[in-house]
């Protein structure tokens, strides 16, 4: 039952008028481009998004998380938690509509969008250019995506 509930909720993350169109678009892109090129394309699209939605300065990691989530909430893009580790920040994004929009088979590259968003936001806030956002593992079965910001 839990799987059916999660599946239903995931389907609600992308408006029905876009779901099939974006899925067809993703399939067409995947036929002509490698997953690496698609991920780079999505990353650049994420950077464009971040440039268009600049964040105000944040005094702390907690403040940054609040600012980001205020934006995500207005767009139905889920939410992020940001946790400090020894040598990086872990950004865990919940309920992004990427899987619902492009299909679960395209998560290997569609999640590059958030990678680009988070990296450009960090740069805009003054992060060192040697630090990068990367996705060390595939999203979990619920679609939660973990990113690592560090060296």
N, C-alpha and C positions, 0 to 999 in steps of 0.2 A: 504494500500500500504506500509506504514512504516513497518508493521509486516513482510511482504514478503521480503522487503529489508533487514531487520535485520536477518531474517531466512537465506537468501542467504549468507549474510556476515558471519554469524555464521558457516555455512557449509564449508566455505572456510578456517576456522581456523584449520582444520585437513585435511591433505593430503588424497585424495580419496583412495589411496592404503592402508591406515591404518584405515579409519573410520569404515568399517564393521568388520574388524578383531578385533579392540579394543572394539567395541560394543558387539561382541560375547564373547570376553574375560570377559568384565564387567558383562554380564548376567550370565556367568558360575560362576564367583566369587561370585556374589550376591546369587546364589542358595545355596552355601555351607557355606558362612560366614555371620555373622550378620553385619548390617550397622556400628556398633561400631568397630568391628574387622577390617572391610574394611577401615574405616577411620584411624584407627591406622596403618594399613599397608601402606596406602597412605602417612601418616605423616612420617613414617620411610623412605619411598622412597624419599620424599621431603628432608629429612635430608641428605640422601646420595647425592642427587643432590647439595644441598648447600655445602656439604663438598668438592665436586668435582669442585665447582665454587665459591671459596672464594672471598669475596669482599675486596678491599683495604680499609684502614681506611678512614673514612669520618669525616670532621671537623664539619659538621652540619647535621640536618635532611634534608635540601635541597640538600646537597651534596650526602647524602645517597640515596635519591630518584633518583638523576641523575645517580649514579653508578648502581643502580638496573635496571633502565630503559635502560641503555646502554646494559646490558646483555639481558634483555627481548627482546629488539628490534632485536638483532642479531639472536634470536631464534623464532621470530614471536609469542611471548607469551604475547602480549598486553603490558600494562603498569600499573604502580601503582602510586597513590598519597599518600603521608604521611602527615597527619595533627596532630598537637599537640592538645590534649584536657587537661582538668584539671588533670586527673589521669591516662591517657593512651595515646598511639599513635593510631590513626585510619589509617589503611592501606587499601585503596580501590583499588582493582585490576580489571582492565577493559580488556575485550576481551581475557581472558585465553582460551586456546583451550580445556579445560577439558570437557565442555558440548558437544562440537562437537565430541570429541574423544570417550567419554564413554556413551553419551546420557544424556538427561535432567533428566531422571528418576534416575540417579546415582549421581547427584550433592550432595546429602546429605553426601556421603563419598568421592567422588573423589576430592573435594575441600580441603580435608585434606592434599593433596600434597603441596599446597602453604602454608598451616599452618606450616608444617614441615620446608619448605624452609625458611620462614621468621623468625621462632623462632631460628633456628640454626644460621642464619646470625646475628641475634641480639646477640646471645651468643658469636659468634666469634668476634664481635665488642666490647665485654666487658660488655654486659648487665647483671644485677643481675639475679641469677638463680631462684629467686622467681617471676620473671616476665615471663609471658607466652603469646603466641599468641593463640587466640580463635576466632571462628567465631560465633558471637552472633545471627545471623539471616541467613536465607536461601538467596541464591543469588536472585537478582531481576529478572524480566522477561527478561531483556536484558543480563543476565548472569554476571552482576557486583557483585563482592564478597567483602564484608567488613569484615576485621579482626580487632581485638582489641589486642594491646600489652600492658599489664599491669598486675596488681595483680588480 
